[in-house]
Amino acid sequence: MAEHQSLLGGGWDRVTRNKRYIVWFYVLNLALACLGAAAFSNQAHDYLDHSLLSGRLVHGFDVGVMIEVLAQREFGPTHAARVSWLHFALLFFVATALFLPGVLQGYASTYRLPREDFFRACGRNLWRFIRLMIVAGIVMGAVAAALFGVHGVLERKALQSTNELLLFEVRVAGLMVIFLVMTALRICFDLAETDVVLSDQRAVRRSIGSAFRHTWRNLGQLLGSYVVTTIVAAILLAAGLWVWMKFVPPASVGGAIFVSQLTLLWLLIPRFWQRGVAVSYYVENMVEPIAVQPLTPPPVVPAEVTGPAPGPVIPSTPTERQGA
């Protein structure tokens, strides 16, 4: 990865290197959605199999007919179907808290994360993620309630004005401010989740504090990246709806299912792209550098200069005595 790569580029690289995570979450979402809708599907089958209204739903979906079906006393209460849907929605919440740490660990790795390491990261961070999600729900819910309350007061004040466009302007500006504030909070908690996983932080409050500081320092860069991915998600949703209305006839139930599921798969890409952006920011800005001690070479003792070693002393042979 390039050293000075943008957050969007770095996040996109991590998504393209780990495309299997998107497919896994789509399959998980589809399986839980089918199980959650099973109770309502069985209830609808029991009624529509013996009703003439089913003929108006076989070759297309009519909202008016569906409302009329739900209003029939013979259709029965939908309390069991709602409870089943809520239970599987809660199960998806738990599954997200379970598997998302492995995704973040895989995004931070420079190699294909082994299955053992993926599930090890999931199990180690499950309770931490649940605590983070609970805190995020409380904080974001309180902030959203306060913002919408102020927005309602401003709208009532605008109604009292003689300017006919003031109400529209206040409504648009207020919704835009709410969107930006909630996106900033989403960035904070995404960075906190990333810090919990990649730094193996047990105290989630420290990760939340660090994430808030970094979000405030680099709000423009982070918010711009998240807004771009949100715009991409809106474009993908609009494209999916356009293809559905333009090319799928009302009688084609299979075509409608295919286009709708393909659109839902596309919409997962911006969500995981945002996670990749958070991991890229963490790796580039939140990882504490490791202090490296300079290597001091040992002092070199100069060798003493000595002359050549003396050769062996050979004793001289005594001269033979004359006349021996």
Summary of the structure (lengths in Angstrom):
residues: 324
radius of gyration: 34.3
end to end distance: 99.4
largest distance: 156.0
contacts: 840
relative contact order: 0.11
helix: 75%
strand: 0%
